[in-house]
Amino acid sequence: MQINISRKLFVYSIAMYWLLLLSGCSPAPSETDIARLKLVETKHPGFEFTLKDEFYLKAKLRKEVPVSEDDLRDIYKMFFFDETNSRLRNTTFVYLNFYDSKGKFQYQVAFDSKKNAFVKSQSEYY
């Protein structure tokens, strides 16, 4: 009986090791994600953009200037929407996180396709 429990514990430990190892690996951004990121960087040079994990596009101001929600919606559409600008494209990325020039999180922008509207959140990560 003792050997059986030890064996189960060993198998469980190995399984958990592989699960933790593999769960820490985010998929690489697609070619379209990279192309869209370059487009956004070109059109909005006042921001520093980075892709975080597999869900977040981070937009950090290079210097402290006023930013409107319309500016952030434009960035969102440019990166997340398809060529028609009418629907979300197929990507793992979902959220636009906005940061001031000091790197302090301000708010998050996302698109709720059920409501067909942009939503704003104070949560940095989900």
C-alpha positions in Angstrom: 0.0 0.0 0.0 2.8 2.4 0.9 4.5 1.9 -2.5 1.3 2.5 -4.4 0.8 5.9 -2.6 4.4 6.9 -3.2 4.1 6.0 -6.8 1.0 8.1 -7.2 2.7 11.0 -5.5 5.6 10.7 -7.8 3.4 10.6 -10.9 1.4 13.5 -9.6 4.6 15.5 -9.0 5.9 14.9 -12.5 2.5 15.9 -14.0 2.4 19.1 -12.0 6.0 19.9 -13.1 5.1 19.6 -16.7 1.8 21.6 -16.3 3.6 24.4 -14.6 6.4 24.4 -17.1 4.0 24.5 -20.1 1.6 26.9 -18.6 4.3 29.5 -18.3 4.9 29.5 -22.1 2.7 32.0 -24.0 2.3 31.5 -27.7 4.3 33.8 -29.9 2.4 36.7 -31.5 1.2 35.9 -35.0 2.6 37.6 -38.1 -0.6 39.7 -38.3 -0.2 40.7 -34.6 3.4 41.9 -35.4 2.3 43.8 -38.5 -0.5 45.5 -36.6 1.8 46.4 -33.8 4.2 48.1 -36.3 1.2 50.0 -37.9 0.1 51.2 -34.5 3.6 52.3 -33.6 3.9 54.2 -36.8 0.5 56.0 -36.4 0.9 56.7 -32.6 4.6 57.6 -32.0 3.7 59.2 -28.7 3.3 55.7 -27.2 5.6 52.9 -26.4 3.8 49.6 -27.3 4.5 46.1 -26.0 2.7 42.8 -26.1 2.3 41.2 -22.7 1.6 37.5 -22.2 -0.9 36.5 -24.8 -3.8 38.9 -23.9 -2.5 42.4 -23.5 -1.3 45.3 -25.7 0.4 47.8 -23.4 0.4 51.4 -24.4 2.7 53.6 -22.3 3.0 57.3 -23.0 6.5 58.5 -23.9 5.9 61.8 -22.3 3.0 63.2 -20.3 0.5 64.6 -22.7 -3.3 64.5 -22.6 -4.8 61.4 -24.1 -8.5 61.1 -25.0 -10.5 57.9 -24.9 -11.0 58.3 -28.6 -7.3 58.1 -29.2 -7.2 54.8 -27.2 -10.2 53.5 -29.1 -8.4 54.3 -32.4 -5.4 52.3 -31.2 -7.6 49.5 -30.2 -9.4 49.3 -33.5 -6.1 49.6 -35.4 -4.7 46.6 -33.6 -7.6 44.4 -32.7 -10.2 44.9 -35.5 -10.1 43.3 -39.0 -9.5 45.3 -42.2 -13.2 46.4 -42.4 -12.9 48.0 -38.9 -16.3 46.5 -38.1 -15.4 43.3 -36.1 -12.7 41.8 -34.0 -10.1 39.8 -35.8 -8.8 36.4 -34.8 -6.1 37.0 -32.2 -5.4 35.8 -28.7 -4.9 39.5 -27.6 -7.9 41.1 -26.0 -7.1 44.0 -23.8 -5.4 47.4 -24.3 -3.7 48.5 -21.1 -3.0 52.3 -20.9 -0.1 53.6 -18.7 1.2 57.1 -18.1 4.8 58.1 -18.9 5.9 56.9 -15.5 4.5 53.4 -16.1 1.6 53.8 -13.7 -1.5 51.9 -14.9 -4.4 54.2 -15.8 -7.1 51.9 -17.2 -7.9 49.1 -19.6 -9.9 49.3 -22.8 -11.6 46.3 -24.4 -14.5 45.7 -26.8 -17.6 43.8 -25.7 -18.9 42.2 -28.9 -22.2 41.3 -27.2 -22.9 44.9 -26.4 -21.1 46.1 -29.6 -19.4 48.7 -27.4 -16.0 49.6 -25.9 -15.7 49.0 -22.2 -13.3 50.6 -19.7 -11.9 48.8 -16.6 -9.8 49.6 -13.7 -8.4 46.1 -13.6 -4.9 45.8 -15.0 -4.9 42.0 -15.5 -7.4 39.2 -15.4 
